[in-house]
Amino acid sequence: MRIKRAIAYQKRLYPWAIAKLMPNMQRAIVGRFRSRSDADGHLLCLRQLMPQATLVVIFDLQPDLEVPIAGPTAIR
């Protein structure tokens, strides 16, 4: 369970993300950043590399998606 908690904590450290907008209201996260200015700078570079893509900066702070821990099991 520590690994899942570490991943969830690490995602909270990088709340700014660049998302590629796709058909049917879907998105794909291209990169995560600690600050808005870092995300904006990378967005400028990505727009030059991929002018046909629709890219946006988003604040993506989702709740932890941890699996609940089952109760203690009996030791035999």
C-alpha positions in Angstrom: 0.0 0.0 0.0 2.9 2.4 0.5 3.6 2.4 -3.2 0.1 3.5 -4.0 0.2 6.2 -1.4 3.6 7.4 -2.7 2.2 7.6 -6.2 -0.8 9.5 -5.0 1.4 11.9 -3.0 3.7 12.4 -6.0 0.7 13.3 -8.2 -0.3 16.0 -5.8 3.2 17.6 -6.1 2.6 18.2 -9.8 -0.9 19.6 -10.1 -0.4 21.5 -13.3 -0.7 19.4 -16.4 -0.7 19.7 -20.2 -3.6 17.8 -21.7 -4.1 16.9 -25.3 -7.8 17.2 -26.2 -9.1 14.3 -28.2 -12.5 13.4 -29.8 -15.4 12.4 -27.6 -14.5 14.7 -24.7 -11.4 12.6 -23.9 -8.0 13.9 -22.9 -4.5 12.5 -22.6 -2.0 14.0 -20.1 1.2 14.9 -21.9 3.2 16.1 -18.9 2.9 17.2 -15.3 4.5 20.3 -13.7 4.9 21.9 -10.2 4.1 25.4 -11.4 1.9 27.0 -13.9 4.8 28.9 -15.5 6.7 25.6 -16.2 3.6 24.2 -17.8 3.1 27.3 -19.9 6.7 27.2 -21.1 6.5 23.6 -22.1 3.2 24.3 -23.8 4.9 26.9 -26.1 7.5 24.3 -27.1 4.9 21.6 -27.7 2.8 23.9 -29.9 5.8 24.5 -32.1 6.5 20.7 -32.3 2.9 19.7 -32.8 0.9 22.6 -34.3 -2.0 20.4 -35.3 -2.7 19.1 -31.8 -5.1 20.8 -29.4 -3.1 21.3 -26.1 -4.3 23.1 -23.0 -2.8 23.7 -19.5 -5.1 22.4 -16.7 -5.0 22.2 -12.9 -5.5 18.5 -12.3 -5.7 17.8 -8.6 -7.7 14.6 -8.3 -8.5 12.9 -5.0 -6.4 9.9 -4.1 -7.5 6.7 -5.8 -6.4 4.3 -3.1 -7.9 0.9 -2.7 -9.3 0.4 0.8 -7.3 -1.9 3.0 -9.1 -5.1 4.0 -9.5 -5.9 7.7 -6.8 -8.0 9.4 -6.8 -11.7 8.5 -6.5 -14.5 10.9 -3.0 -16.1 11.1 -3.1 -19.8 11.1 
